[in-house]
Amino acid sequence: MRNLLLLLLFTLLFSCGGTTNNYEKLIADVVQTDGGVKIDLNFKVNELKEIRQISVADSIKIITDNFNTEKEKQMASLEKTLSVFTESIEKAKAANRPSKVMIDSYQSSIDKTNQRIDALRKSVPNELPKYENRDANEILTVVVRCTYTIDEPLTKKRATETFDFFLSPDATKFYSKKRVKE
């Protein structure tokens, strides 16, 4: 029984370390590749830690929040445009000699703007269908914070940098990186 417990413990330790090593290898490849060309920068990890996991539910929330923020900006702009056209049509109607052509032009612009507002109100993010029928807790991305040291290619001096790397959970794909401001 004791041997079985030790075997289970060792398996758990090595499996966790394996993912960290895979993250380190993927990050090293990303940092030391420029335009598809591998460059030896004497890459050395100082600190590597998983700081966040992004699930399907998190992704849907991010997409929806970003979409709604952009939608609100567009809605405000369209409502401002509608207000300008409405004022213009009122002025044209109140003129001494109202121009039917101008009034028709403003009315056409008002109608088109109202159609755009209606369409925008009904719109939903295009990216959401790809998350249908997926488990909300499924992990899509792992955020790994890595502080590393490299040789600067031009100056040949050692430089230390810290980035958050957005990687696939199995450490086979790199999505993006973001510099951490210290």
Contact map, one row per residue, 1 for C-alpha under 8 A:
11111000000000000000000000000000000000000000000000000000000000000000000000000000000000000000000000000000000000000000000000000000000000000000000000000000000000000000000000000000000000
11111100000000000000000000000000000000000000000000000000000000000000000000000000000000000000000000000000000000000000000000000000000000000000000000000000000000000000000000000000000000
11111110000000000000000000000000000000000000000000000000000000000000000000000000000000000000000000000000000000000000000000000000000000000000000000000000000000000000000000000000000000
11111111000000000000000000000000000000000000000000000000000000000000000000000000000000000000000000000000000000000000000000000000000000000000000000000000000000000000000000000000000000
11111111100000000000000000000000000000000000000000000000000000000000000000000000000000000000000000000000000000000000000000000000000000000000000000000000000000000000000000000000000000
01111111110000000000000000000000000000000000000000000000000000000000000000000000000000000000000000000000000000000000000000000000000000000000000000000000000000000000000000000000000000
00111111111000000000000000000000000000000000000000000000000000000000000000000000000000000000000000000000000000000000000000000000000000000000000000000000000000000000000000000000000000
00011111111100000000000000000000000000000000000000000000000000000000000000000000000000000000000000000000000000000000000000000000000000000000000000000000000000000000000000000000000000
00001111111110000000000000000000000000000000000000000000000000000000000000000000000000000000000000000000000000000000000000000000000000000000000000000000000000000000000000000000000000
00000111111111000000000000000000000000000000000000000000000000000000000000000000000000000000000000000000000000000000000000000000000000000000000000000000000000000000000000000000000000
00000011111111100000000000000000000000000000000000000000000000000000000000000000000000000000000000000000000000000000000000000000000000000000000000000000000000000000000000000000000000
00000001111111110000000000000000000000000000000000000000000000000000000000000000000000000000000000000000000000000000000000000000000000000000000000000000000000000000000000000000000000
00000000111111111000000000000000000000000000000000000000000000000000000000000000000000000000000000000000000000000000000000000000000000000000000000000000000000000000000000000000000000
00000000011111111100000000000000000000000000000000000000000000000000000000000000000000000000000000000000000000000000000000000000000000000000000000000000000000000000000000000000000000
00000000001111111110000000000000000000000000000000000000000000000000000000000000000000000000000000000000000000000000000000000000000000000000000000000000000000000000000000000000000000
00000000000111111111000000000000000000000000000000000000000000000000000000000000000000000000000000000000000000000000000000000000000000000000000000000000000000000000000000000000000000
00000000000011111111100000000000000000000000000000000000000000000000000000000000000000000000000000000000000000000000000000000000000000000000000000000000000000000000000000000000000000
00000000000001111111110000000000000000000000000000000000000000000000000000000000000000000000000000000000000000000000000000000000000000000000000000000000000000000000000000000000000000
00000000000000111111111000000000000000000000000000000000000000000000000000000000000000000000000000000000000000000000000000000000000000000000000000000000000000000000000001100000000000
00000000000000011111111100000000000000000000000100000000000000000000000000000000000000000000000000000000000000000000000000000000000000000000000000000000000000000000000000000000000000
00000000000000001111111110000000000000000000000000000000000000000000000000000000000000000000000000000000000000000000000000000000000000000000000000000000000000000000000000000000000000
00000000000000000111111111000000000000000000000000000000000000000000000000000000000000000000000000000000000000000000000000000000000000000000000000000000000000000000000000110000000000
00000000000000000011111111100000000000000000000000000000000000000000000000000000000000000000000000000000000000000000000000000000000000000000000100000000000000000000001000100000000000
00000000000000000001111111110000000000000000100100000000000000000000000000000000000000000000000000000000000000000000000000000000000000000000000000000000000000000000000000000000000000
00000000000000000000111111111000000000000000000000000000000000000000000000000000000000000000000000000000000000000000000000000000000000000000000000000000000000000000000000000000000000
00000000000000000000011111111100000000000000000000000000000000000000000000000000000000000000000000000000000000000000000000000000000000000000000000000000000000000000000000111100000000
00000000000000000000001111111110000000000000000000000000000000000000000000000000000000000000000000000000000000000000000000000000000000000000000000000000000000000000100000000100000000
00000000000000000000000111111111000000000010000000000000000000000000000000000000000000000000000000000000000000000000000000000000000000000000000000000000000000000000000000000000000000
00000000000000000000000011111111100001000000000000000000000000000000000000000000000000000000000000000000000000000000000000000000000000000000000000000000000000000000000000000000000000
00000000000000000000000001111111100000000000000000000000000000000000000000000000000000000000000000000000000000000000000000000000000000000000000000000000000000000000000000000100000000
00000000000000000000000000111111110000000000000000000000000000000000000000000000000000000000000000000000000000000000000000000000000000000000000000000000000000000000000000000000000000
00000000000000000000000000011111110001111010000000000000000000000000000000000000000000000000000000000000000000000000000000000000000000000000000000000000000000000000000000000000000000
00000000000000000000000000001111111111100000000000000000000000000000000000000000000000000000000000000000000000000000000000000000000000000000000000000000000000000000000000000000000000
00000000000000000000000000000011111111100000000000000000000000000000000000000000000000000000000000000000000000000000000000000000000000000000000000000000000000000000000000000000000000
00000000000000000000000000000000111110000000000000000000000000000000000000000000000000000000000000000000000000000000000000000000000000000000000000000000000000000000000000000000000000
00000000000000000000000000000000111111000000000000000000000000000000000000000000000000000000000000000000000000000000000000000000000000000000000000000000000000000000000000000000000000
00000000000000000000000000000000111111100000000000000000000000000000000000000000000000000000000000000000000000000000000000000000000000000000000000000000000000000000000000000000000000
00000000000000000000000000001001110111110000000000000000000000000000000000000000000000000000000000000000000000000000000000000000000000000000000000000000000000000000000000000000000000
00000000000000000000000000000001110011111000000000000000000000000000000000000000000000000000000000000000000000000000000000000000000000000000000000000000000000000000000000000000000000
00000000000000000000000000000001000001111110000000000000000000000000000000000000000000000000000000000000000000000000000000000000000000000000000000000000000000000000000000000000000000
00000000000000000000000000000001000000111110000000000000000000000000000000000000000000000000000000000000000000000000000000000000000000000000000000000111100000000000000000000000000000
00000000000000000000000000000000000000011111000000000000000000000000000000000000000000000000000000000000000000000000000000000000000000000000000000001110000000000000000000000000000000
00000000000000000000000000010001000000011111100000000000000000000000000000000000000000000000000000000000000000000000000000000000000000000000000000011110000000000000000000000000000000
00000000000000000000000000000000000000000111110000000000000000000000000000000000000000000000000000000000000000000000000000000000000000000000000000011100000000000000000000000000000000
00000000000000000000000100000000000000000011111100000000000000000000000000000000000000000000000000000000000000000000000000000000000000000000000001111000000000000000000000000000000000
00000000000000000000000000000000000000000001111100000000000000000000000000000000000000000000000000000000000000000000000000000000000000000000000001111000000000000000000000000000000000
00000000000000000000000000000000000000000000111110000000000000000000000000000000000000000000000000000000000000000000000000000000000000000000000011110000000000000000000000000000000000
00000000000000000001000100000000000000000000111111000000000000000000000000000000000000000000000000000000000000000000000000000000000000000000000111100000000000000000000000000000000000
00000000000000000000000000000000000000000000001111100000000000000000000000000000000000000000000000000000000000000000000000000000000000000000000111000000000000000000000000000000000000
00000000000000000000000000000000000000000000000111111000000000000000000000000000000000000000000000000000000000000000000000000000000000000000011110000000000000000000000000000000000000
00000000000000000000000000000000000000000000000011111000000000000000000000000000000000000000000000000000000000000000000000000000000000000000011110000000000000000000000000000000000000
00000000000000000000000000000000000000000000000001111100000000000000000000000000000000000000000000000000000000000000000000000000000000000000011100000000000000000000000000000000000000
00000000000000000000000000000000000000000000000001111110000000000000000000000000000000000000000000000000000000000000000000000000000000000011111000000000000000000000000000000000000000
00000000000000000000000000000000000000000000000000011111011000000000000000000000000000000000000000000000000000000000000000000000000000000011111000000000000000000000000000000000000000
00000000000000000000000000000000000000000000000000001111111000000000000000000000000000000000000000000000000000000000000000000000000000011111100000000000000000000000000000000000000000
00000000000000000000000000000000000000000000000000000111111100000000000000000000000000000000000000000000000000000000000000000000001001111111000000000000000000000000000000000000000000
00000000000000000000000000000000000000000000000000000011111110000000000000000000000000000000000000000000000000000000000000000000000000011000000000000000000000000000000000000000000000
00000000000000000000000000000000000000000000000000000111111111000000000000000000000000000000000000000000000000000000000000000000000000000000000000000000000000000000000000000000000000
00000000000000000000000000000000000000000000000000000111111111100000000000000000000000000000000000000000000000000000000000000000000000000000000000000000000000000000000000000000000000
00000000000000000000000000000000000000000000000000000001111111110000000000000000000000000000000000000000000000000000000000000001001000000000000000000000000000000000000000000000000000
00000000000000000000000000000000000000000000000000000000111111111000000000000000000000000000000000000000000000000000000000000000000000000000000000000000000000000000000000000000000000
00000000000000000000000000000000000000000000000000000000011111111100000000000000000000000000000000000000000000000000000000000000000000000000000000000000000000000000000000000000000000
00000000000000000000000000000000000000000000000000000000001111111110000000000000000000000000000000000000000000000000000000001011000000000000000000000000000000000000000000000000000000
00000000000000000000000000000000000000000000000000000000000111111111000000000000000000000000000000000000000000000000000000001000000000000000000000000000000000000000000000000000000000
00000000000000000000000000000000000000000000000000000000000011111111100000000000000000000000000000000000000000000000000000000000000000000000000000000000000000000000000000000000000000
00000000000000000000000000000000000000000000000000000000000001111111110000000000000000000000000000000000000000000000000000000000000000000000000000000000000000000000000000000000000000
00000000000000000000000000000000000000000000000000000000000000111111111000000000000000000000000000000000000000000000000000011000000000000000000000000000000000000000000000000000000000
00000000000000000000000000000000000000000000000000000000000000011111111100000000000000000000000000000000000000000000000000000000000000000000000000000000000000000000000000000000000000
00000000000000000000000000000000000000000000000000000000000000001111111110000000000000000000000000000000000000000000000000000000000000000000000000000000000000000000000000000000000000
00000000000000000000000000000000000000000000000000000000000000000111111111000000000000000000000000000000000000000000000000000000000000000000000000000000000000000000000000000000000000
00000000000000000000000000000000000000000000000000000000000000000011111111100000000000000000000000000000000000000000000100000000000000000000000000000000000000000000000000000000000000
00000000000000000000000000000000000000000000000000000000000000000001111111110000000000000000000000000000000000000000000000000000000000000000000000000000000000000000000000000000000000
00000000000000000000000000000000000000000000000000000000000000000000111111111000000000000000000000000000000000000000000000000000000000000000000000000000000000000000000000000000000000
00000000000000000000000000000000000000000000000000000000000000000000011111111100000000000000000000000000000000000000000000000000000000000000000000000000000000000000000000000000000000
00000000000000000000000000000000000000000000000000000000000000000000001111111110000000000000000000000000000000000000100100000000000000000000000000000000000000000000000000000000000000
00000000000000000000000000000000000000000000000000000000000000000000000111111111000000000000000000000000000000000000000000000000000000000000000000000000000000000000000000000000000000
00000000000000000000000000000000000000000000000000000000000000000000000011111111100000000000000000000000000000000000000000000000000000000000000000000000000000000000000000000000000000
00000000000000000000000000000000000000000000000000000000000000000000000001111111110000000000000000000000000000001001100000000000000000000000000000000000000000000000000000000000000000
00000000000000000000000000000000000000000000000000000000000000000000000000111111111000000000000000000000000000000000100000000000000000000000000000000000000000000000000000000000000000
00000000000000000000000000000000000000000000000000000000000000000000000000011111111100000000000000000000000000000000000000000000000000000000000000000000000000000000000000000000000000
00000000000000000000000000000000000000000000000000000000000000000000000000001111111110000000000000000000000000001000000000000000000000000000000000000000000000000000000000000000000000
00000000000000000000000000000000000000000000000000000000000000000000000000000111111111000000000000000000000001001100000000000000000000000000000000000000000000000000000000000000000000
00000000000000000000000000000000000000000000000000000000000000000000000000000011111111100000000000000000000000000000000000000000000000000000000000000000000000000000000000000000000000
00000000000000000000000000000000000000000000000000000000000000000000000000000001111111110000000000000000000000000000000000000000000000000000000000000000000000000000000000000000000000
00000000000000000000000000000000000000000000000000000000000000000000000000000000111111111000000000000000011011000000000000000000000000000000000000000000000000000000000000000000000000
00000000000000000000000000000000000000000000000000000000000000000000000000000000011111111100000000000000010001000000000000000000000000000000000000000000000000000000000000000000000000
00000000000000000000000000000000000000000000000000000000000000000000000000000000001111111110000000000000000000000000000000000000000000000000000000000000000000000000000000000000000000
00000000000000000000000000000000000000000000000000000000000000000000000000000000000111111111000000000000010000000000000000000000000000000000000000000000000000000000000000000000000000
00000000000000000000000000000000000000000000000000000000000000000000000000000000000011111111100000000110011000000000000000000000000000000000000000000000000000000000000000000000000000
00000000000000000000000000000000000000000000000000000000000000000000000000000000000001111111110000000000000000000000000000000000000000000000000000000000000000000000000000000000000000
00000000000000000000000000000000000000000000000000000000000000000000000000000000000000111111111000000000000000000000000000000000000000000000000000000000000000000000000000000000000000
00000000000000000000000000000000000000000000000000000000000000000000000000000000000000011111111001100110000000000000000000000000000000000000000000000000000000000000000000000000000000
00000000000000000000000000000000000000000000000000000000000000000000000000000000000000001111111001100010000000000000000000000000000000000000000000000000000000000000000000000000000000
00000000000000000000000000000000000000000000000000000000000000000000000000000000000000000111111101000000000000000000000000000000000000000000000000000000000000000000000000000000000000
00000000000000000000000000000000000000000000000000000000000000000000000000000000000000000011111111000000000000000000000000000000000000000000000000000000000000000000000000000000000000
00000000000000000000000000000000000000000000000000000000000000000000000000000000000000000000011111000000000000000000000000000000000000000000000000000000000000000000000000000000000000
00000000000000000000000000000000000000000000000000000000000000000000000000000000000000000000001111100000000000000000000000000000000000000000000000000000000000000000000000000000000000
00000000000000000000000000000000000000000000000000000000000000000000000000000000000000000001111111110010000000000000000000000000000000000000000000000000000000000000000000000000000000
00000000000000000000000000000000000000000000000000000000000000000000000000000000000000000001100011111110000000000000000000000000000000000000000000000000000000000000000000000000000000
00000000000000000000000000000000000000000000000000000000000000000000000000000000000000000000000001111111000000000000000000000000000000000000000000000000000000000000000000000000000000
00000000000000000000000000000000000000000000000000000000000000000000000000000000000000000000000000111111100000000000000000000000000000000000000000000000000000000000000000000000000000
00000000000000000000000000000000000000000000000000000000000000000000000000000000000000001001000000111111110000000000000000000000000000000000000000000000000000000000000000000000000000
00000000000000000000000000000000000000000000000000000000000000000000000000000000000000001001100001111111111000000000000000000000000000000000000000000000000000000000000000000000000000
00000000000000000000000000000000000000000000000000000000000000000000000000000000000000000000000000011111111100000000000000000000000000000000000000000000000000000000000000000000000000
00000000000000000000000000000000000000000000000000000000000000000000000000000000000000000000000000001111111110000000000000000000000000000000000000000000000000000000000000000000000000
00000000000000000000000000000000000000000000000000000000000000000000000000000000000011011000000000000111111111000000000000000000000000000000000000000000000000000000000000000000000000
00000000000000000000000000000000000000000000000000000000000000000000000000000000000010001000000000000011111111100000000000000000000000000000000000000000000000000000000000000000000000
00000000000000000000000000000000000000000000000000000000000000000000000000000000000000000000000000000001111111110000000000000000000000000000000000000000000000000000000000000000000000
00000000000000000000000000000000000000000000000000000000000000000000000000000000000010000000000000000000111111111000000000000000000000000000000000000000000000000000000000000000000000
00000000000000000000000000000000000000000000000000000000000000000000000000000000010011000000000000000000011111111100000000000000000000000000000000000000000000000000000000000000000000
00000000000000000000000000000000000000000000000000000000000000000000000000000000000000000000000000000000001111111110000000000000000000000000000000000000000000000000000000000000000000
00000000000000000000000000000000000000000000000000000000000000000000000000000000000000000000000000000000000111111111000000000000000000000000000000000000000000000000000000000000000000
00000000000000000000000000000000000000000000000000000000000000000000000000000100110000000000000000000000000011111111100000000000000000000000000000000000000000000000000000000000000000
00000000000000000000000000000000000000000000000000000000000000000000000000000000010000000000000000000000000001111111110000000000000000000000000000000000000000000000000000000000000000
00000000000000000000000000000000000000000000000000000000000000000000000000000000000000000000000000000000000000111111111000000000000000000000000000000000000000000000000000000000000000
00000000000000000000000000000000000000000000000000000000000000000000000000000100000000000000000000000000000000011111111100000000000000000000000000000000000000000000000000000000000000
00000000000000000000000000000000000000000000000000000000000000000000000000100110000000000000000000000000000000001111111110000000000000000000000000000000000000000000000000000000000000
00000000000000000000000000000000000000000000000000000000000000000000000000000000000000000000000000000000000000000111111111000000000000000000000000000000000000000000000000000000000000
00000000000000000000000000000000000000000000000000000000000000000000000000000000000000000000000000000000000000000011111111100000000000000000000000000000000000000000000000000000000000
00000000000000000000000000000000000000000000000000000000000000000000001000100000000000000000000000000000000000000001111111100000000000000000000000000000000000000000000000000000000000
00000000000000000000000000000000000000000000000000000000000000000000000000000000000000000000000000000000000000000000111111100000000000000000000000000000000000000000000000000000000000
00000000000000000000000000000000000000000000000000000000000000000000000000000000000000000000000000000000000000000000011111110000000000000000000000000000000000000000000000000000000000
00000000000000000000000000000000000000000000000000000000000000000000000000000000000000000000000000000000000000000000001111111000000000000000000000000000000000000000000000000000000000
00000000000000000000000000000000000000000000000000000000000000000010000000000000000000000000000000000000000000000000000001111100000000000000000000000000000000000000000000000000000000
00000000000000000000000000000000000000000000000000000000000000110010000000000000000000000000000000000000000000000000000000111111000000000000000000000000000000000000000000000000000000
00000000000000000000000000000000000000000000000000000000000000000000000000000000000000000000000000000000000000000000000000011111100000000000000000000000000000000000000000000000000000
00000000000000000000000000000000000000000000000000000000000000100000000000000000000000000000000000000000000000000000000000001111111000000000000000000000000000000000000000000000000000
00000000000000000000000000000000000000000000000000000000000100100000000000000000000000000000000000000000000000000000000000001111111100000000000000000000000000000000000000000000000000
00000000000000000000000000000000000000000000000000000000000000000000000000000000000000000000000000000000000000000000000000000111111100000000000000000000000000000000000000000000000000
00000000000000000000000000000000000000000000000000000000000000000000000000000000000000000000000000000000000000000000000000000011111100000000000000000000000000000000000000000000000000
00000000000000000000000000000000000000000000000000000001000100000000000000000000000000000000000000000000000000000000000000000011111111000000000000000000000000000000000000000000000000
00000000000000000000000000000000000000000000000000000000000000000000000000000000000000000000000000000000000000000000000000000001111111000000000000000000000000000000000000000000000000
00000000000000000000000000000000000000000000000000000000000000000000000000000000000000000000000000000000000000000000000000000000001111100000000000000000000000000000000000000000000000
00000000000000000000000000000000000000000000000000000001000000000000000000000000000000000000000000000000000000000000000000000000001111110100000000000000000000000000000000000000000000
00000000000000000000000000000000000000000000000000000001000000000000000000000000000000000000000000000000000000000000000000000000000011111100000000000000000000000000000000000000000000
00000000000000000000000000000000000000000000000000000011100000000000000000000000000000000000000000000000000000000000000000000000000001111100000000000000000000000000000000000000000000
00000000000000000000000000000000000000000000000000000011100000000000000000000000000000000000000000000000000000000000000000000000000000111110000000000000000000000000000000000000000000
00000000000000000000000000000000000000000000000000000011000000000000000000000000000000000000000000000000000000000000000000000000000001111111000000000000000000000000000000000000000000
00000000000000000000000000000000000000000000000000001111000000000000000000000000000000000000000000000000000000000000000000000000000000001111110000000000000000000000000010000000000000
00000000000000000000000000000000000000000000000000001111000000000000000000000000000000000000000000000000000000000000000000000000000000000111110000000000000000000000000110000000000000
00000000000000000000000000000000000000000000000000001110000000000000000000000000000000000000000000000000000000000000000000000000000000000011111000000000000000000000011110000000000000
00000000000000000000000000000000000000000000000001111100000000000000000000000000000000000000000000000000000000000000000000000000000000000011111100000000000000000000011110000000000000
00000000000000000000000000000000000000000000000001111100000000000000000000000000000000000000000000000000000000000000000000000000000000000000111110000000000000000001111000000000000000
00000000000000000000001000000000000000000000000111110000000000000000000000000000000000000000000000000000000000000000000000000000000000000000011111000000000000000001111000000000000000
00000000000000000000000000000000000000000000001111100000000000000000000000000000000000000000000000000000000000000000000000000000000000000000001111100000000000000111100000000000000000
00000000000000000000000000000000000000000000111110000000000000000000000000000000000000000000000000000000000000000000000000000000000000000000000111110000000000000111100000000000000000
00000000000000000000000000000000000000000000111100000000000000000000000000000000000000000000000000000000000000000000000000000000000000000000000011111000000000011110000000000000000000
00000000000000000000000000000000000000000011111000000000000000000000000000000000000000000000000000000000000000000000000000000000000000000000000001111100000000011100000000000000000000
00000000000000000000000000000000000000000111110000000000000000000000000000000000000000000000000000000000000000000000000000000000000000000000000000111110000001111000000000000000000000
00000000000000000000000000000000000000001111000000000000000000000000000000000000000000000000000000000000000000000000000000000000000000000000000000011111000001110000000000000000000000
00000000000000000000000000000000000000001110000000000000000000000000000000000000000000000000000000000000000000000000000000000000000000000000000000001111100111100000000000000000000000
00000000000000000000000000000000000000001000000000000000000000000000000000000000000000000000000000000000000000000000000000000000000000000000000000000111111111100000000000000000000000
00000000000000000000000000000000000000001000000000000000000000000000000000000000000000000000000000000000000000000000000000000000000000000000000000000011111100000000000000000000000000
00000000000000000000000000000000000000000000000000000000000000000000000000000000000000000000000000000000000000000000000000000000000000000000000000000001111100000000000000000000000000
00000000000000000000000000000000000000000000000000000000000000000000000000000000000000000000000000000000000000000000000000000000000000000000000000000001111110000000000000000000000000
00000000000000000000000000000000000000000000000000000000000000000000000000000000000000000000000000000000000000000000000000000000000000000000000000000011111111000000000000000000000000
00000000000000000000000000000000000000000000000000000000000000000000000000000000000000000000000000000000000000000000000000000000000000000000000000000011001111100000000000000000000000
00000000000000000000000000000000000000000000000000000000000000000000000000000000000000000000000000000000000000000000000000000000000000000000000000001111000111110000000000000000000000
00000000000000000000000000000000000000000000000000000000000000000000000000000000000000000000000000000000000000000000000000000000000000000000000000001111000011111000000000000000000000
00000000000000000000000000000000000000000000000000000000000000000000000000000000000000000000000000000000000000000000000000000000000000000000000000111100000001111100000000000000000000
00000000000000000000000000000000000000000000000000000000000000000000000000000000000000000000000000000000000000000000000000000000000000000000000000111000000000111110000000000000001000
00000000000000000000000000000000000000000000000000000000000000000000000000000000000000000000000000000000000000000000000000000000000000000000000011110000000000011111000000000000001100
00000000000000000000000000000000000000000000000000000000000000000000000000000000000000000000000000000000000000000000000000000000000000000000000011100000000000001111100000000000111100
00000000000000000000000000000000000000000000000000000000000000000000000000000000000000000000000000000000000000000000000000000000000000000000001111000000000000000111110000000000111100
00000000000000000000000000100000000000000000000000000000000000000000000000000000000000000000000000000000000000000000000000000000000000000000001111000000000000000011111000000111110000
00000000000000000000000000000000000000000000000000000000000000000000000000000000000000000000000000000000000000000000000000000000000000000000111100000000000000000001111100000111100000
00000000000000000000001000000000000000000000000000000000000000000000000000000000000000000000000000000000000000000000000000000000000000000000111100000000000000000000111110111111000000
00000000000000000000000000000000000000000000000000000000000000000000000000000000000000000000000000000000000000000000000000000000000000000001110000000000000000000000011111111110000000
00000000000000000000000000000000000000000000000000000000000000000000000000000000000000000000000000000000000000000000000000000000000000000011110000000000000000000000001111110000000000
00000000000000000010000000000000000000000000000000000000000000000000000000000000000000000000000000000000000000000000000000000000000000000000000000000000000000000000000111111000000000
00000000000000000010011001000000000000000000000000000000000000000000000000000000000000000000000000000000000000000000000000000000000000000000000000000000000000000000001111111100000000
00000000000000000000010001000000000000000000000000000000000000000000000000000000000000000000000000000000000000000000000000000000000000000000000000000000000000000000001111111100000000
00000000000000000000000001000000000000000000000000000000000000000000000000000000000000000000000000000000000000000000000000000000000000000000000000000000000000000000001101111110000000
00000000000000000000000001100100000000000000000000000000000000000000000000000000000000000000000000000000000000000000000000000000000000000000000000000000000000000000111100111111000000
00000000000000000000000000000000000000000000000000000000000000000000000000000000000000000000000000000000000000000000000000000000000000000000000000000000000000000000111100001111100000
00000000000000000000000000000000000000000000000000000000000000000000000000000000000000000000000000000000000000000000000000000000000000000000000000000000000000000000111000000111110000
00000000000000000000000000000000000000000000000000000000000000000000000000000000000000000000000000000000000000000000000000000000000000000000000000000000000000000011110000000011111000
00000000000000000000000000000000000000000000000000000000000000000000000000000000000000000000000000000000000000000000000000000000000000000000000000000000000000000011100000000001111100
00000000000000000000000000000000000000000000000000000000000000000000000000000000000000000000000000000000000000000000000000000000000000000000000000000000000000001111000000000000111110
00000000000000000000000000000000000000000000000000000000000000000000000000000000000000000000000000000000000000000000000000000000000000000000000000000000000000000111000000000000011111
00000000000000000000000000000000000000000000000000000000000000000000000000000000000000000000000000000000000000000000000000000000000000000000000000000000000000000000000000000000001111
00000000000000000000000000000000000000000000000000000000000000000000000000000000000000000000000000000000000000000000000000000000000000000000000000000000000000000000000000000000000111
